[in-house]
Amino acid sequence: MRSSRSRFLQNVVPEKNASVYRPLDWDFRFLAENAAVRSKRFNMTAEAKSVRYPIRLLRYWFAYHLLCIESACRAAPIDLVEIGVHKAQFLQFVHSAPVQPNIGRWTVVDAVIHTEKFRKVGIKKEDVLEANLESQDFDLPRDYDAAVLLHVLEHLFEPDVALQKVARRIRPGGVLIGGSPVLPHFLVASHQKLERKTAQPMGHVSVFSPRRVIEMAEAAGCTTEFISGAFFMRSSGSPLENSAAWLRFNLWWGSRFPSWPGEIYWLMRKR
């Protein structure tokens, strides 16, 4: 496993002394022929499954690479908790990738538990926690090395408070990896007010900008080590999504304009 992680770092850092946090250097080729994410078991639209480089998969792709980079820098396996696991899409995506991060234990947390789905993807009953992040008494049962929160905070009325609760259970030097929709900061307040007026049950009720993410990290005792937008435009099932050049353009755009309306991904490190 150690040699695999070393090869991973070599793949994502082709230039001497280059930062590992450069999405344009990360591997996206395995998305094109990935049978696992195109199976009936994987929860993704038929349109997205019909193309080689579905931009919708970037939510898992970003988190996977950030997790691999963290794993490659550690001697011991990562004790991981995933918050808002839904139907275990991220776990399935990680298992479909060519290089596996060194995870010792993968605990999943959600307000709605899909027992049969979890069983099919190999999640053990003892690694499942049913809990509501918005409950006043929410707390994780123990400390972890890393937490993943993919597209969960935008569903919470108090995402800042929830993030602080999770961060309290991350060991010093550990990381929180997550992502959400994004807007420029000057639009956050007005759009959040509008979303809360029109939101359906379990819908989006919080809005984020890069600035808000960084401020939330500081309030939770963390430093934002990586932050990037994901795309210029997502057109699910479009012929454009068969083009590696189109995917690279979207990654380039997101890295330079993280406030552009779309999605943002980040890694925070616990101080």
C-alpha positions as a Python dict, from the first residue, in 0.01 Angstrom:
ca = {
    (1, 'M'): (0, 0, 0),
    (2, 'R'): (283, 239, 78),
    (3, 'S'): (430, 195, -270),
    (4, 'S'): (88, 259, -427),
    (5, 'R'): (57, 586, -236),
    (6, 'S'): (407, 683, -344),
    (7, 'R'): (316, 619, -707),
    (8, 'F'): (4, 829, -656),
    (9, 'L'): (209, 1126, -542),
    (10, 'Q'): (441, 1082, -838),
    (11, 'N'): (140, 1085, -1070),
    (12, 'V'): (-14, 1400, -928),
    (13, 'V'): (315, 1588, -884),
    (14, 'P'): (500, 1554, -1216),
    (15, 'E'): (723, 1856, -1155),
    (16, 'K'): (980, 1875, -877),
    (17, 'N'): (855, 2083, -582),
    (18, 'A'): (512, 2130, -742),
    (19, 'S'): (216, 2147, -507),
    (20, 'V'): (5, 1832, -477),
    (21, 'Y'): (-301, 2057, -465),
    (22, 'R'): (-320, 2107, -843),
    (23, 'P'): (-633, 1941, -983),
    (24, 'L'): (-506, 1975, -1341),
    (25, 'D'): (-228, 1732, -1247),
    (26, 'W'): (-464, 1474, -1099),
    (27, 'D'): (-575, 1163, -1282),
    (28, 'F'): (-917, 1182, -1447),
    (29, 'R'): (-858, 924, -1721),
    (30, 'F'): (-1006, 644, -1513),
    (31, 'L'): (-1346, 817, -1527),
    (32, 'A'): (-1384, 734, -1897),
    (33, 'E'): (-1407, 356, -1869),
    (34, 'N'): (-1526, 323, -1511),
    (35, 'A'): (-1780, 42, -1513),
    (36, 'A'): (-1856, 72, -1141),
    (37, 'V'): (-1999, 424, -1164),
    (38, 'R'): (-2202, 328, -1470),
    (39, 'S'): (-2363, 27, -1308),
    (40, 'K'): (-2722, 19, -1186),
    (41, 'R'): (-2592, 18, -831),
    (42, 'F'): (-2435, 366, -860),
    (43, 'N'): (-2679, 654, -801),
    (44, 'M'): (-2625, 883, -1102),
    (45, 'T'): (-2849, 992, -1388),
    (46, 'A'): (-2856, 796, -1713),
    (47, 'E'): (-2743, 1109, -1898),
    (48, 'A'): (-2430, 1138, -1684),
    (49, 'K'): (-2354, 768, -1724),
    (50, 'S'): (-2373, 799, -2103),
    (51, 'V'): (-2061, 1018, -2139),
    (52, 'R'): (-1690, 960, -2078),
    (53, 'Y'): (-1614, 1246, -1839),
    (54, 'P'): (-1934, 1336, -1652),
    (55, 'I'): (-1873, 1659, -1465),
    (56, 'R'): (-2119, 1543, -1200),
    (57, 'L'): (-1855, 1291, -1089),
    (58, 'L'): (-1617, 1571, -995),
    (59, 'R'): (-1776, 1593, -649),
    (60, 'Y'): (-1638, 1247, -572),
    (61, 'W'): (-1324, 1294, -782),
    (62, 'F'): (-1210, 1598, -584),
    (63, 'A'): (-1272, 1434, -247),
    (64, 'Y'): (-1104, 1111, -359),
    (65, 'H'): (-783, 1288, -462),
    (66, 'L'): (-772, 1500, -148),
    (67, 'L'): (-813, 1184, 58),
    (68, 'C'): (-540, 1005, -139),
    (69, 'I'): (-300, 1296, -93),
    (70, 'E'): (-363, 1295, 282),
    (71, 'S'): (-322, 918, 296),
    (72, 'A'): (8, 934, 108),
    (73, 'C'): (147, 1172, 370),
    (74, 'R'): (59, 946, 664),
    (75, 'A'): (236, 636, 788),
    (76, 'A'): (-76, 489, 951),
    (77, 'P'): (-421, 414, 803),
    (78, 'I'): (-676, 696, 821),
    (79, 'D'): (-963, 665, 1067),
    (80, 'L'): (-1239, 827, 857),
    (81, 'V'): (-1593, 945, 922),
    (82, 'E'): (-1820, 1039, 632),
    (83, 'I'): (-2105, 1274, 722),
    (84, 'G'): (-2415, 1269, 501),
    (85, 'V'): (-2329, 943, 327),
    (86, 'H'): (-2665, 916, 143),
    (87, 'K'): (-2641, 584, -50),
    (88, 'A'): (-2263, 543, -18),
    (89, 'Q'): (-2180, 686, -361),
    (90, 'F'): (-1846, 825, -245),
    (91, 'L'): (-1737, 492, -97),
    (92, 'Q'): (-1829, 319, -423),
    (93, 'F'): (-1639, 579, -622),
    (94, 'V'): (-1326, 535, -410),
    (95, 'H'): (-1342, 158, -451),
    (96, 'S'): (-1367, 206, -830),
    (97, 'A'): (-1047, 412, -849),
    (98, 'P'): (-709, 268, -958),
    (99, 'V'): (-524, 368, -638),
    (100, 'Q'): (-679, 318, -297),
    (101, 'P'): (-617, 552, -2),
    (102, 'N'): (-509, 370, 312),
    (103, 'I'): (-828, 377, 521),
    (104, 'G'): (-828, 186, 847),
    (105, 'R'): (-1195, 230, 933),
    (106, 'W'): (-1473, 408, 740),
    (107, 'T'): (-1762, 520, 962),
    (108, 'V'): (-2075, 658, 794),
    (109, 'V'): (-2326, 901, 944),
    (110, 'D'): (-2666, 1007, 810),
    (111, 'A'): (-3011, 1103, 928),
    (112, 'V'): (-3160, 835, 698),
    (113, 'I'): (-2990, 496, 692),
    (114, 'H'): (-3012, 282, 377),
    (115, 'T'): (-2934, -49, 545),
    (116, 'E'): (-2965, -274, 240),
    (117, 'K'): (-2764, -38, 20),
    (118, 'F'): (-2488, -16, 278),
    (119, 'R'): (-2476, -392, 315),
    (120, 'K'): (-2433, -440, -59),
    (121, 'V'): (-2129, -212, -69),
    (122, 'G'): (-1965, -373, 232),
    (123, 'I'): (-2037, -124, 511),
    (124, 'K'): (-2053, -303, 843),
    (125, 'K'): (-2343, -245, 1080),
    (126, 'E'): (-2107, -131, 1356),
    (127, 'D'): (-1970, 141, 1126),
    (128, 'V'): (-2310, 305, 1070),
    (129, 'L'): (-2441, 588, 1286),
    (130, 'E'): (-2791, 729, 1244),
    (131, 'A'): (-2785, 1092, 1357),
    (132, 'N'): (-2916, 1435, 1265),
    (133, 'L'): (-2648, 1703, 1238),
    (134, 'E'): (-2905, 1972, 1323),
    (135, 'S'): (-3000, 1811, 1652),
    (136, 'Q'): (-2883, 2017, 1950),
    (137, 'D'): (-2725, 1713, 2110),
    (138, 'F'): (-2547, 1587, 1796),
    (139, 'D'): (-2200, 1457, 1864),
    (140, 'L'): (-1977, 1196, 1706),
    (141, 'P'): (-1900, 900, 1933),
    (142, 'R'): (-1521, 936, 1921),
    (143, 'D'): (-1229, 1115, 1754),
    (144, 'Y'): (-1119, 1066, 1392),
    (145, 'D'): (-829, 1152, 1161),
    (146, 'A'): (-1050, 1280, 879),
    (147, 'A'): (-1408, 1376, 799),
    (148, 'V'): (-1578, 1395, 459),
    (149, 'L'): (-1880, 1622, 414),
    (150, 'L'): (-1984, 1615, 49),
    (151, 'H'): (-2290, 1823, -39),
    (152, 'V'): (-2436, 1812, 309),
    (153, 'L'): (-2378, 2157, 463),
    (154, 'E'): (-2605, 2335, 213),
    (155, 'H'): (-2894, 2131, 355),
    (156, 'L'): (-2842, 2269, 707),
    (157, 'F'): (-2978, 2589, 858),
    (158, 'E'): (-2671, 2625, 1081),
    (159, 'P'): (-2382, 2479, 879),
    (160, 'D'): (-2126, 2676, 1079),
    (161, 'V'): (-2238, 2513, 1404),
    (162, 'A'): (-2250, 2166, 1247),
    (163, 'L'): (-1898, 2205, 1107),
    (164, 'Q'): (-1769, 2307, 1449),
    (165, 'K'): (-1926, 1999, 1607),
    (166, 'V'): (-1757, 1773, 1353),
    (167, 'A'): (-1424, 1955, 1380),
    (168, 'R'): (-1419, 1904, 1757),
    (169, 'R'): (-1395, 1531, 1689),
    (170, 'I'): (-1106, 1559, 1444),
    (171, 'R'): (-765, 1500, 1594),
    (172, 'P'): (-510, 1785, 1572),
    (173, 'G'): (-345, 1773, 1230),
    (174, 'G'): (-643, 1588, 1087),
    (175, 'V'): (-853, 1709, 794),
    (176, 'L'): (-1208, 1789, 688),
    (177, 'I'): (-1286, 1746, 319),
    (178, 'G'): (-1605, 1876, 165),
    (179, 'G'): (-1788, 2058, -108),
    (180, 'S'): (-2107, 2242, -191),
    (181, 'P'): (-2264, 2473, -448),
    (182, 'V'): (-2094, 2814, -458),
    (183, 'L'): (-2173, 3178, -541),
    (184, 'P'): (-1979, 3505, -521),
    (185, 'H'): (-1982, 3637, -165),
    (186, 'F'): (-2194, 3945, -243),
    (187, 'L'): (-2479, 3714, -351),
    (188, 'V'): (-2472, 3480, -50),
    (189, 'A'): (-2709, 3663, 184),
    (190, 'S'): (-2980, 3739, -74),
    (191, 'H'): (-2975, 3393, -231),
    (192, 'Q'): (-2977, 3220, 105),
    (193, 'K'): (-3283, 3422, 208),
    (194, 'L'): (-3456, 3324, -117),
    (195, 'E'): (-3363, 2957, -85),
    (196, 'R'): (-3502, 2939, 266),
    (197, 'K'): (-3833, 3080, 148),
    (198, 'T'): (-3874, 2827, -134),
    (199, 'A'): (-3683, 2517, -12),
    (200, 'Q'): (-3849, 2179, -27),
    (201, 'P'): (-3798, 1931, 260),
    (202, 'M'): (-3429, 1830, 268),
    (203, 'G'): (-3355, 2100, 7),
    (204, 'H'): (-3082, 2362, -3),
    (205, 'V'): (-3114, 2623, 272),
    (206, 'S'): (-2758, 2759, 303),
    (207, 'V'): (-2537, 2928, 44),
    (208, 'F'): (-2156, 2939, 35),
    (209, 'S'): (-1879, 3146, -113),
    (210, 'P'): (-1503, 3083, -84),
    (211, 'R'): (-1487, 3359, 175),
    (212, 'R'): (-1761, 3200, 384),
    (213, 'V'): (-1591, 2860, 368),
    (214, 'I'): (-1262, 3010, 491),
    (215, 'E'): (-1440, 3197, 772),
    (216, 'M'): (-1621, 2878, 876),
    (217, 'A'): (-1290, 2693, 887),
    (218, 'E'): (-1137, 2959, 1113),
    (219, 'A'): (-1436, 2946, 1348),
    (220, 'A'): (-1398, 2567, 1368),
    (221, 'G'): (-1028, 2589, 1458),
    (222, 'C'): (-906, 2490, 1113),
    (223, 'T'): (-694, 2630, 832),
    (224, 'T'): (-818, 2609, 473),
    (225, 'E'): (-535, 2430, 295),
    (226, 'F'): (-705, 2377, -42),
    (227, 'I'): (-1005, 2540, -209),
    (228, 'S'): (-1113, 2529, -573),
    (229, 'G'): (-1414, 2566, -794),
    (230, 'A'): (-1503, 2265, -1007),
    (231, 'F'): (-1639, 2383, -1341),
    (232, 'F'): (-1742, 2660, -1576),
    (233, 'M'): (-2056, 2480, -1692),
    (234, 'R'): (-2214, 2143, -1628),
    (235, 'S'): (-2422, 2005, -1912),
    (236, 'S'): (-2506, 1653, -1805),
    (237, 'G'): (-2501, 1409, -2094),
    (238, 'S'): (-2378, 1670, -2343),
    (239, 'P'): (-2129, 1554, -2612),
    (240, 'L'): (-1890, 1805, -2455),
    (241, 'E'): (-1857, 1566, -2162),
    (242, 'N'): (-1692, 1313, -2392),
    (243, 'S'): (-1394, 1548, -2426),
    (244, 'A'): (-1092, 1535, -2194),
    (245, 'A'): (-1008, 1888, -2311),
    (246, 'W'): (-1349, 2011, -2195),
    (247, 'L'): (-1298, 1857, -1853),
    (248, 'R'): (-953, 2012, -1826),
    (249, 'F'): (-1093, 2352, -1922),
    (250, 'N'): (-1356, 2324, -1648),
    (251, 'L'): (-1093, 2231, -1390),
    (252, 'W'): (-873, 2519, -1504),
    (253, 'W'): (-1164, 2762, -1481),
    (254, 'G'): (-1268, 2640, -1136),
    (255, 'S'): (-917, 2673, -997),
    (256, 'R'): (-894, 3035, -1110),
    (257, 'F'): (-1251, 3147, -1045),
    (258, 'P'): (-1369, 2956, -736),
    (259, 'S'): (-1655, 3203, -679),
    (260, 'W'): (-1805, 3129, -1021),
    (261, 'P'): (-2159, 2986, -975),
    (262, 'G'): (-2115, 2611, -968),
    (263, 'E'): (-1950, 2399, -701),
    (264, 'I'): (-1656, 2441, -464),
    (265, 'Y'): (-1436, 2179, -294),
    (266, 'W'): (-1204, 2224, -1),
    (267, 'L'): (-973, 2069, 256),
    (268, 'M'): (-945, 2216, 604),
    (269, 'R'): (-676, 2110, 850),
    (270, 'K'): (-744, 2102, 1224),
    (271, 'R'): (-497, 2311, 1419),
}
